[in-house]
Amino acid sequence: LRVRNDSCLVHEALVPYVDRCYAEFSGASEDVAGYGPSGSGTWRWHTAQELNSQSFMGATGIVYSGSGFNVSMPLRFTAASA
Protein backbone atom coordinates (compact mmCIF):
# COMPACT_ATOMS: atom_id res chain seq x y z
CA LEU A 1 0.00 0.00 0.00
CA ARG A 2 1.09 3.57 -0.55
CA VAL A 3 0.14 6.88 1.00
CA ARG A 4 -0.22 10.08 -1.05
CA ASN A 5 2.52 12.70 -0.67
CA ASP A 6 -0.06 15.46 -0.08
CA SER A 7 -1.95 13.57 2.60
CA CYS A 8 -0.93 15.61 5.65
CA LEU A 9 -1.03 19.26 6.63
CA VAL A 10 2.14 21.32 6.90
CA HIS A 11 2.03 24.59 8.83
CA GLU A 12 2.41 27.50 6.41
CA ALA A 13 5.62 28.65 8.14
CA LEU A 14 7.20 25.27 7.34
CA VAL A 15 6.02 24.89 3.75
CA PRO A 16 9.28 26.30 2.28
CA TYR A 17 11.22 23.61 4.15
CA VAL A 18 8.96 20.58 3.76
CA ASP A 19 8.56 19.14 0.28
CA ARG A 20 7.10 15.77 1.30
CA CYS A 21 4.53 14.89 3.92
CA TYR A 22 2.87 11.50 4.36
CA ALA A 23 0.02 10.92 6.79
CA GLU A 24 -0.70 7.64 8.54
CA PHE A 25 -2.38 5.11 6.30
CA SER A 26 -6.13 5.38 5.91
CA GLY A 27 -8.53 4.86 3.06
CA ALA A 28 -8.56 8.63 2.52
CA SER A 29 -4.75 8.89 2.25
CA GLU A 30 -4.20 5.79 0.08
CA ASP A 31 -2.35 6.44 -3.18
CA VAL A 32 -4.07 4.50 -5.97
CA ALA A 33 -2.16 6.05 -8.89
CA GLY A 34 -0.31 3.52 -11.03
CA TYR A 35 3.44 3.65 -11.27
CA GLY A 36 6.30 1.98 -13.10
CA PRO A 37 7.23 2.13 -16.78
CA SER A 38 4.67 4.19 -18.67
CA GLY A 39 1.98 2.07 -20.28
CA SER A 40 3.28 -1.19 -18.81
CA GLY A 41 0.35 -1.65 -16.43
CA THR A 42 2.72 -3.58 -14.18
CA TRP A 43 1.89 -1.68 -11.01
CA ARG A 44 -1.77 -0.84 -11.37
CA TRP A 45 -4.07 -0.45 -8.36
CA HIS A 46 -6.93 -2.95 -8.21
CA THR A 47 -10.08 -3.01 -6.13
CA ALA A 48 -10.61 -5.77 -3.57
CA GLN A 49 -13.28 -7.20 -5.87
CA GLU A 50 -10.83 -7.37 -8.81
CA LEU A 51 -8.31 -9.14 -6.57
CA ASN A 52 -10.96 -11.46 -5.13
CA SER A 53 -9.95 -10.15 -1.70
CA GLN A 54 -11.61 -8.64 1.34
CA SER A 55 -10.80 -6.08 4.02
CA PHE A 56 -8.86 -7.12 7.11
CA MET A 57 -7.54 -5.57 10.30
CA GLY A 58 -3.79 -5.31 10.77
CA ALA A 59 -1.89 -5.82 14.03
CA THR A 60 -2.05 -2.08 14.79
CA GLY A 61 -5.84 -1.95 14.43
CA ILE A 62 -5.82 -0.26 11.02
CA VAL A 63 -8.37 -1.70 8.59
CA TYR A 64 -6.99 -2.40 5.12
CA SER A 65 -9.45 -2.50 2.25
CA GLY A 66 -8.04 -5.56 0.49
CA SER A 67 -7.41 -3.38 -2.56
CA GLY A 68 -3.94 -2.60 -3.80
CA PHE A 69 -1.17 -3.28 -6.26
CA ASN A 70 -0.24 -6.72 -7.49
CA VAL A 71 1.90 -8.25 -10.16
CA SER A 72 1.42 -11.66 -11.74
CA MET A 73 4.53 -13.80 -11.52
CA PRO A 74 5.27 -16.92 -13.55
CA LEU A 75 5.03 -20.16 -11.59
CA ARG A 76 8.50 -21.32 -12.64
CA PHE A 77 11.50 -19.72 -10.93
CA THR A 78 13.54 -19.58 -14.15
CA ALA A 79 10.79 -17.64 -15.93
CA ALA A 80 10.25 -15.33 -12.95
CA SER A 81 13.95 -14.48 -12.62
CA ALA A 82 14.38 -13.69 -16.33
URNORLIN-V696531 format. One record per residue. N is the residue number from 1. RES is the residue in one letter. D_LAST is the distance of its C-alpha to the last C-alpha in Angstrom with 1 decimal. Layout:
n | res | d_last
N | RES | D_LAST
N | RES | D_LAST
//
This chain:
n | res | d_last
1 | L | 25.7
2 | R | 26.9
3 | V | 30.4
4 | R | 31.8
5 | N | 32.9
6 | D | 36.4
7 | S | 37.0
8 | C | 39.7
9 | L | 43.0
10 | V | 43.8
11 | H | 47.4
12 | E | 48.5
13 | A | 49.7
14 | L | 46.1
15 | V | 44.3
16 | P | 44.4
17 | Y | 42.7
18 | V | 40.1
19 | D | 37.2
20 | R | 35.1
21 | C | 36.4
22 | Y | 34.6
23 | A | 36.7
24 | E | 36.1
25 | F | 33.9
26 | S | 35.8
27 | G | 35.3
28 | A | 37.1
29 | S | 34.9
30 | E | 31.5
31 | D | 29.3
32 | V | 27.9
33 | A | 26.8
34 | G | 23.2
35 | Y | 21.1
36 | G | 17.9
37 | P | 17.4
38 | S | 20.5
39 | G | 20.4
40 | S | 16.9
41 | G | 18.5
42 | T | 15.6
43 | W | 18.1
44 | R | 21.2
45 | W | 24.1
46 | H | 25.2
47 | T | 28.6
48 | A | 29.2
49 | Q | 30.3
50 | E | 27.0
51 | L | 25.1
52 | N | 27.8
53 | S | 28.6
54 | Q | 31.8
55 | S | 33.3
56 | F | 33.6
57 | M | 35.4
58 | G | 33.7
59 | A | 35.3
60 | T | 37.1
61 | G | 38.6
62 | I | 36.6
63 | V | 35.8
64 | Y | 32.3
65 | S | 32.2
66 | G | 29.2
67 | S | 27.8
68 | G | 24.8
69 | F | 21.2
70 | N | 18.4
71 | V | 14.9
72 | S | 13.9
73 | M | 11.0
74 | P | 10.1
75 | L | 12.3
76 | R | 10.3
77 | F | 8.6
78 | T | 6.3
79 | A | 5.4
80 | A | 5.6
81 | S | 3.8
82 | A | 0.0
//
